[in-house]
Amino acid sequence: MPLLGRLARRFGPGAQLGSLRGQLLRWLLGPLLVLVALNTLSVYHNALDAADVAYDRSLLASTRALAERVSIVDGKVVADVPYVALDSFETDTLGRIYYKVTGITGETVSGYADLPPVPANVPRSEAYPALVRFYHANYNGQPVRIAALLQPVYDDSMRGIALIQVGETLEARRGLSNQILLDTLIWQALLLLAVALLVWIAVRLVLQPLMRLKIAVETRSLNDSSDVDPTLVHKEVRPLVAAMNSSRSRLQILISSQRRFIADASHQLRTPLTVLKTQAELALRECDRPGVDPQATRTALREIVHSIAATTDSTVNLANRLLTLARIEHGGDADGAAAQSEPASLRDIARQVGLEMAMAAVAKQIDLALEADSECVVQGQALLLHEMIANLADNALRYTPQGGTVTLRVRPGTGADGVVLEVEDSGHGIAAAERERVFAPFYRAAATLERNPGGAGLGLAIVRDIATLHGASITLDDASSGQGLKVTVTFPRT
């Protein structure tokens, strides 16, 4: 579990990932290094076992050679071991041989009498048919390996078992062990270096397509909207390239929308700002005119100031709607991040809008009514829903003649429809040929342009974007009375 926890922290969400090449090399060479180390130990121990077997066989051969010279003469066990025969026992110039021949009754017949005896718990070797035991001991301050062979001896007068012991110091074995260890380490190190080089080359070759993808993305022009070729990379990486292409397409759409919005906004703002500048210059010129009746000057200035105020109001309204439209295109909140969706009552929002528009309706003697029998809750952003209903109500009041009617209606839908919002007026309406085009920013229908030339042409564009953000559909129809316009916004059932 601790290992899994560390892996989760290293590769889970939020983990700081470094170089892919580095991670591949670490995960490939790390386990490989462990395997090579284990293999080195295994090879070393196997070589030691093989060396021990070889030395034990040599030691047993020396013991057998000595046993062949043991016999019974005149009722005594004797060993005919000339010094020249002892020279043949030397298995290595680094080792020294000791021997001892013990008779039937335990007497020392020949050799080193103080050679360590056979321990009681040493088992007989199963690797050889002879009755031999191998054991380690210390003799004259040096570790030795001893082979103890039980040799039957007999003649016509007696028979019994003699014990022949041949010991060898371990210098030769240790020298061979060190040489085996050195050779094993050298070969394993060379093998590891070769494998590491091959792995590094393989990782570099495998990651080469990603480098080509990196170069293709870095050298791409900002105006190049074509997709990145997914065949540049491996099959496993192609979904990432597809997602990148999709994201790039959405970004291009957003950039195009922003460019179009900036161009339209600058064009729309240029006119009222020019008018404001012209009106301010007229006011200054009126103040500087000599010999003019002060009362006439004040009257002219008052008219100019009223025009400036009206133009300013129109400009402020245009700027507010532009900001609202930009906020909607960025997901609904002021910071450009997607706001949290929550249940909202359309009836309460429509009632609030009606109270806010009441004074404007009274000023034009328009009958503003609200028809809402139930709560009619939808899932969305209350602030944007308020903005949508306010724009619809403002348009209805703006383009309805004096003495007309405007109705805000909220009702439950039928079938797959959740809640239906209707804003109906008794104005001049919009021609059927223009009902799709009026949702475009800054487009104004001919009838509305004649009756309110100072409008911004953004109200229905804002309404459409808010409806789209909430998954709602919007339609324009003739009013129920046949005179006027009915806007219907249908929200899906939640």
C-alpha positions in Angstrom: 0.0 0.0 0.0 2.8 2.6 0.7 4.2 1.8 -2.8 0.8 2.3 -4.4 0.4 5.5 -2.4 3.7 6.9 -3.7 2.8 5.9 -7.3 -0.6 7.6 -7.0 1.1 10.8 -5.7 3.7 10.7 -8.4 1.4 9.9 -11.4 -2.1 10.8 -10.1 -4.1 14.0 -10.8 -2.2 17.1 -9.7 1.2 15.4 -9.8 4.2 17.3 -11.2 5.3 15.3 -14.2 8.9 15.8 -15.5 10.5 14.6 -18.7 8.9 11.7 -20.5 12.3 10.5 -21.7 13.6 10.6 -18.2 10.7 8.7 -16.8 10.9 6.0 -19.5 14.7 5.6 -18.9 14.2 5.4 -15.1 11.4 2.9 -15.3 13.3 0.8 -17.9 16.8 1.0 -16.5 15.9 1.0 -12.8 14.2 -2.5 -12.9 16.9 -3.6 -15.4 19.6 -2.6 -12.9 17.9 -4.6 -10.2 17.5 -7.6 -12.4 21.2 -7.4 -13.5 22.3 -7.2 -9.8 20.2 -10.3 -9.0 21.5 -12.1 -12.0 25.1 -11.1 -11.0 24.6 -12.6 -7.6 23.0 -15.7 -9.1 25.8 -16.2 -11.6 28.4 -15.6 -8.9 27.0 -18.1 -6.6 26.5 -20.7 -9.4 30.2 -20.2 -10.4 31.3 -20.6 -6.8 29.3 -23.8 -6.5 30.8 -25.1 -9.7 34.3 -24.1 -8.5 33.7 -25.8 -5.1 32.5 -29.0 -6.9 35.7 -28.9 -9.1 37.9 -28.4 -6.1 36.1 -31.1 -4.1 36.5 -33.6 -6.9 40.2 -32.8 -7.1 40.4 -33.1 -3.3 38.6 -36.5 -3.5 40.9 -37.6 -6.3 43.9 -36.9 -4.1 42.2 -38.7 -1.2 41.6 -41.8 -3.4 45.1 -41.7 -4.7 46.4 -41.8 -1.1 43.8 -44.5 -0.1 45.3 -46.8 -2.9 48.6 -46.7 -1.1 47.1 -47.9 2.3 47.4 -51.6 3.0 48.0 -54.2 5.8 51.5 -55.4 6.3 52.4 -57.9 9.1 49.1 -57.2 10.8 49.5 -53.4 10.7 48.0 -50.7 8.6 50.7 -48.9 6.6 50.6 -46.1 4.1 53.3 -45.9 1.4 53.3 -42.2 0.6 56.6 -41.0 -0.8 57.1 -37.2 -1.0 57.0 -37.3 -4.7 53.5 -38.6 -4.5 52.5 -35.7 -2.3 53.6 -33.3 -5.0 50.8 -34.7 -7.2 48.3 -33.6 -4.6 49.0 -29.9 -5.1 46.0 -28.6 -7.0 47.1 -25.0 -7.2 50.3 -23.1 -6.4 48.4 -21.0 -4.0 47.1 -23.9 -1.9 48.8 -26.3 0.5 48.0 -29.9 1.1 47.8 -31.7 4.5 47.0 -35.4 4.9 46.5 -37.9 7.7 46.0 -41.7 7.6 44.2 -43.3 10.6 44.3 -47.0 11.2 41.6 -49.5 12.1 42.0 -48.9 15.8 42.3 -45.1 15.5 46.1 -44.9 15.5 47.8 -42.4 13.3 49.5 -44.3 10.5 51.0 -41.4 8.5 50.7 -37.6 8.0 49.8 -34.8 10.3 48.5 -36.3 13.5 46.9 -33.0 14.7 44.8 -32.6 11.5 41.2 -31.7 12.7 39.0 -34.8 13.1 35.7 -35.3 11.3 32.9 -33.5 13.1 30.1 -35.8 14.3 27.3 -34.0 12.5 28.9 -34.0 9.0 26.8 -36.1 6.6 28.2 -38.3 3.9 28.3 -36.7 0.5 25.6 -38.0 -1.8 27.4 -36.8 -4.9 29.9 -39.6 -4.9 29.6 -43.3 -4.4 32.7 -43.3 -2.1 32.2 -43.0 1.7 33.5 -39.4 1.8 32.7 -36.5 3.9 33.7 -32.8 3.2 34.0 -30.2 6.0 35.6 -27.0 6.8 38.1 -26.5 9.7 40.9 -24.4 10.9 44.5 -25.8 10.9 47.6 -23.8 11.9 45.5 -20.6 11.9 44.3 -21.1 8.4 40.9 -22.2 7.1 41.1 -25.6 5.3 38.7 -27.8 3.3 39.1 -31.4 4.3 37.9 -34.6 2.5 37.6 -37.6 4.8 37.4 -41.0 3.0 36.6 -44.3 4.7 38.7 -47.0 3.0 38.3 -50.7 3.7 41.5 -52.6 4.3 42.0 -56.3 4.8 44.2 -59.4 4.4 44.1 -63.0 5.6 44.8 -62.0 9.2 42.5 -59.0 9.7 40.2 -56.5 8.1 38.7 -53.1 9.0 38.1 -49.5 7.9 40.9 -46.9 7.6 40.3 -43.2 7.5 42.2 -41.1 5.0 41.9 -37.3 5.4 43.3 -34.8 2.9 43.0 -31.1 3.6 43.6 -28.1 1.4 44.0 -24.4 2.3 41.5 -22.0 0.7 43.8 -19.5 -1.0 43.3 -21.1 -4.4 39.5 -21.2 -3.9 39.4 -17.6 -2.7 41.6 -16.5 -5.6 39.3 -18.3 -8.1 36.2 -16.8 -6.3 37.7 -13.3 -6.6 38.5 -13.9 -10.2 35.0 -15.2 -10.9 33.5 -12.2 -9.1 35.6 -9.8 -11.1 34.8 -11.4 -14.4 31.1 -11.5 -13.6 31.0 -7.8 -12.6 32.9 -6.8 -15.7 30.7 -8.7 -18.0 27.5 -7.7 -16.3 28.6 -4.1 -16.3 29.4 -4.2 -20.0 26.0 -5.9 -20.5 24.2 -3.2 -18.5 26.0 -0.4 -20.4 25.1 -2.0 -23.7 21.5 -2.5 -22.7 21.3 1.1 -21.3 22.7 2.4 -24.6 20.2 0.4 -26.6 17.3 1.5 -24.3 18.4 5.1 -24.7 18.5 4.8 -28.4 15.2 3.1 -28.5 13.5 5.7 -26.3 15.0 8.5 -28.4 13.7 6.9 -31.6 10.3 6.1 -30.1 9.9 9.7 -28.9 11.1 11.2 -32.2 7.5 11.5 -33.5 6.6 13.6 -30.5 9.5 15.9 -31.3 8.2 16.2 -34.8 4.8 17.0 -33.5 6.3 19.7 -31.2 8.2 21.3 -34.1 5.0 21.2 -36.3 3.0 23.0 -33.6 5.7 25.5 -32.8 6.3 26.5 -36.4 2.6 26.7 -37.2 1.4 30.2 -38.2 -1.1 31.9 -36.0 -3.4 32.3 -39.0 -3.1 28.6 -39.9 -6.4 27.0 -38.8 -5.8 23.6 -40.4 -5.6 20.5 -38.2 -2.4 18.9 -37.1 -1.8 15.6 -39.0 -2.4 12.8 -36.5 -0.3 10.4 -38.5 2.8 12.2 -37.3 2.6 10.3 -34.0 1.8 6.8 -32.7 -1.6 5.4 -32.6 -1.8 5.8 -28.8 -1.1 9.5 -29.0 -3.6 10.2 -31.9 -6.5 10.8 -29.5 -4.5 13.6 -27.9 -3.8 15.1 -31.3 -7.5 14.9 -32.2 -8.4 16.6 -28.9 -5.8 19.3 -29.6 -7.3 19.8 -33.1 -10.8 20.1 -31.6 -9.6 22.5 -29.0 -7.8 24.6 -31.6 -11.0 24.7 -33.7 -13.0 25.9 -30.8 -10.4 28.5 -30.0 -10.4 29.7 -33.6 -14.2 30.1 -33.4 -13.9 32.0 -30.2 -11.1 34.2 -31.7 -13.2 34.9 -34.8 -16.2 35.7 -32.6 -14.1 38.1 -30.5 -12.7 39.8 -33.6 -16.1 40.2 -35.1 -17.4 41.5 -31.7 -14.6 44.0 -31.4 -15.1 45.2 -35.0 -18.8 45.6 -34.5 -18.5 47.2 -31.1 -15.9 49.8 -32.3 -18.1 50.6 -35.3 -21.2 51.0 -33.1 -19.4 53.1 -30.4 -17.7 55.4 -32.9 -20.9 57.1 -34.0 -22.2 58.1 -30.5 -18.8 59.2 -29.4 -18.5 61.3 -32.6 -21.9 62.8 -31.8 -20.8 63.6 -28.3 -17.7 65.3 -29.5 -19.7 67.4 -32.0 -22.2 68.4 -29.4 -19.5 69.4 -27.0 -17.8 71.5 -29.7 -21.2 73.2 -30.4 -21.6 74.0 -26.8 -18.1 75.6 -26.6 -18.8 77.5 -29.8 -22.1 78.8 -28.4 -20.3 80.0 -25.3 -17.7 81.9 -27.3 -20.2 83.7 -29.7 -19.9 87.5 -29.0 -22.9 89.8 -28.9 -25.5 87.1 -28.3 -28.4 87.5 -25.9 -27.4 85.6 -22.7 -30.9 84.2 -22.4 -30.7 82.8 -25.9 -27.3 81.4 -25.2 -28.6 79.7 -22.1 -31.5 78.2 -24.0 -29.2 76.9 -26.8 -26.8 75.5 -24.3 -29.6 73.8 -22.4 -30.8 72.1 -25.6 -27.2 71.0 -26.4 -26.7 69.6 -22.9 -30.0 67.7 -23.2 -28.8 66.3 -26.4 -25.5 65.4 -24.8 -27.3 63.7 -21.9 -29.5 61.7 -24.3 -26.5 60.7 -26.4 -24.6 59.7 -23.2 -27.6 57.6 -22.1 -27.7 55.9 -25.4 -23.9 55.3 -25.3 -24.0 53.9 -21.8 -26.9 51.6 -22.7 -24.9 50.4 -25.7 -21.8 49.8 -23.6 -23.7 47.9 -21.0 -25.3 45.7 -23.6 -21.9 45.1 -25.2 -20.5 44.1 -21.8 -23.5 41.8 -21.2 -23.1 40.2 -24.5 -19.3 39.6 -23.9 -20.1 38.2 -20.4 -22.6 35.7 -21.9 -20.1 34.6 -24.6 -17.6 33.8 -21.8 -19.9 31.6 -19.8 -22.1 33.9 -17.8 -20.0 35.5 -15.0 -18.0 38.7 -14.9 -14.7 37.0 -14.7 -15.2 34.9 -17.8 -15.5 31.6 -15.9 -18.6 29.4 -16.0 -21.0 30.4 -13.2 -22.7 27.8 -11.1 -26.1 26.7 -12.3 -28.9 26.6 -9.7 -32.7 26.4 -9.5 -34.3 29.7 -10.3 -38.0 30.7 -10.2 -39.0 32.3 -13.5 -42.2 33.7 -11.9 -40.2 35.6 -9.2 -37.7 36.9 -11.8 -40.6 38.0 -14.1 -42.3 39.8 -11.2 -39.1 41.6 -10.3 -38.6 42.7 -13.9 -42.2 43.9 -14.0 -41.7 46.1 -10.9 -38.5 47.5 -12.4 -40.3 48.4 -15.7 -43.5 49.7 -14.1 -42.4 53.4 -14.2 -41.5 53.2 -17.9 -44.9 51.5 -18.6 -46.8 54.2 -16.7 -44.9 56.9 -18.6 -46.2 55.5 -21.9 -49.6 54.6 -20.5 -48.9 50.9 -21.3 -50.8 48.2 -19.5 -47.9 45.9 -18.2 -49.3 42.6 -16.9 -47.8 39.4 -15.4 -49.5 36.0 -15.8 -47.9 33.3 -13.7 -49.9 30.7 -11.8 -47.1 28.5 -10.6 -43.5 28.6 -9.4 -42.0 27.3 -12.7 -38.5 26.6 -11.6 -35.7 26.2 -14.1 -32.0 25.2 -13.8 -29.8 28.2 -14.6 -28.2 31.5 -13.6 -30.7 33.9 -12.1 -28.8 37.0 -13.1 -28.7 36.1 -16.8 -32.4 35.0 -16.7 -33.2 38.4 -15.2 -31.2 40.1 -18.0 -33.0 38.1 -20.7 -36.5 38.9 -19.4 -35.5 42.5 -18.9 -34.3 42.8 -22.5 -37.6 41.3 -23.8 -39.7 43.6 -21.6 -37.7 46.7 -22.5 -38.0 45.9 -26.3 -41.7 45.3 -25.9 -42.2 48.6 -24.0 -39.9 50.5 -26.4 -41.7 49.5 -29.6 -45.3 49.4 -28.3 -47.3 52.6 -29.0 -48.7 54.7 -26.2 -51.8 53.1 -24.6 -50.9 49.6 -25.7 -50.4 46.4 -23.7 -47.4 44.2 -22.7 -47.8 40.8 -21.0 -45.2 38.7 -19.3 -46.4 35.1 -19.1 -44.8 32.2 -17.3 -46.5 28.7 -17.6 -45.6 25.1 -17.3 -44.8 23.4 -20.6 -46.2 20.2 -22.1 -44.4 17.0 -23.1 -40.6 17.5 -23.2 -41.0 21.2 -22.5 -40.3 22.2 -19.0 -41.2 25.9 -18.6 -42.4 28.4 -21.2 -41.8 32.1 -21.0 -43.8 34.4 -23.3 -43.5 38.2 -23.7 -46.4 39.5 -25.8 -47.0 43.1 -26.9 -49.5 45.1 -29.1 -46.8 46.9 -31.1 -46.0 46.9 -34.7 -44.2 43.5 -34.6 -41.5 42.2 -36.8 -41.9 41.1 -40.4 -41.7 37.3 -40.8 -38.8 37.7 -43.3 -36.7 39.4 -40.7 -37.4 37.2 -37.6 -34.3 35.1 -38.0 -32.0 38.0 -38.8 -32.9 40.2 -35.8 -31.0 37.8 -33.5 -27.7 38.9 -35.1 -25.8 41.5 -33.1 -26.4 45.1 -34.3 -29.1 44.1 -36.8 -32.3 46.1 -36.5 -35.6 45.5 -38.3 -36.8 48.2 -40.6 -40.0 48.8 -38.5 -38.0 49.2 -35.3 -35.4 51.4 -36.9 -38.0 53.9 -38.0 -39.6 54.1 -34.5 -36.5 54.1 -32.4 -33.4 55.1 -34.4 -31.3 55.3 -31.2 -31.5 51.6 -30.4 -28.4 49.4 -30.2 -29.6 46.2 -31.9 -28.3 44.0 -29.2 -31.4 43.1 -27.1 -32.5 40.0 -29.0 -28.9 38.9 -29.6 -28.4 38.9 -25.8 -31.7 37.0 -25.3 -30.7 34.4 -27.9 -27.3 33.8 -26.2 -28.8 33.5 -22.8 -31.4 31.1 -24.0 -28.8 29.0 -25.8 -26.7 29.0 -22.6 -29.6 27.5 -20.7 -30.5 25.0 -23.4 -33.7 26.8 -24.3 -35.2 27.6 -27.7 -36.7 30.9 -28.8 -39.3 31.7 -31.4 -40.9 34.9 -32.7 -44.6 34.8 -33.7 -47.5 37.2 -34.2 -49.3 38.2 -31.1 -52.5 36.4 -30.1 -54.6 39.4 -31.1 -53.0 39.5 -34.5 -51.4 42.9 -33.7 -47.9 42.9 -32.2 -45.2 40.4 -31.4 -45.0 37.3 -29.2 -41.6 36.0 -28.1 -41.6 32.5 -26.7 -38.7 31.0 -24.8 -39.1 27.3 -24.1 -36.9 25.7 -21.4 -36.2 21.9 -21.4 -37.6 19.7 -18.6 -35.1 19.0 -15.8 
